[in-house]
């Protein structure tokens, strides 16, 4: 495949997708955008499985490297940051710290918060144990971040990095999982710092304008947004 831009990104408007688009916007590199409708199941189609056999977004193709494919959001972030020598430190000790927090997000915060949101908002059957288990673990992980950020601006080596970019979209979506930020002042200040970066705002609007920007602070709009997603994801629309 030939392309005037170095990358093609296959993605959708989710925290895992926003992680990569925020990084691409920070890097300022051109990329072709290929939206993938996860509600229509496009990620399970054969053409997409050739890019990501696991059938999940996001996925990246690097045209400047012989159409090299990269899948899993953390792997994509590491690949881009390493290739462009930005947002990932050079020293081995510093790399270990940044990679530790990146893997912490990939293996802990993302899966736990994803399950919390699922059981709270989108499961066909309300299971109190599932809601409580995953909300409590997600809140514990948020407390880990709040403690880490005491007197610090960023997660690793006190420099803005892919660790921050990977974690931010999940914390940004805390309300969907029913997680409160009221008792996490250090974490809230970090969220504000991330949001103040122009690339963050741009990345959150890929592949489409982000409705959370206007709905999270408006309870009525937020509930409507959740209801709309529920209709699509669990078939509550009986029309």
PEZINOR-V560280 format. One record per helix or strand. SS is the DSSP state (@ for helix, = for strand). FROM is the first residue (numbers start at 1). TO is the last residue. If there is no record, write none. Layout:
# PEZINOR-V560280
ss = [SS	SS]
from = [FROM	FROM]
to = [TO	TO]
This chain:
# PEZINOR-V560280
ss = [=	@	=	@	@	=	@	=	@	@	@	=	=	@	@	@	@	@	@]
from = [7	15	31	42	46	59	63	68	73	92	128	156	159	162	174	185	198	212	219]
to = [11	27	35	44	49	62	65	71	84	122	148	156	159	172	177	195	204	215	233]
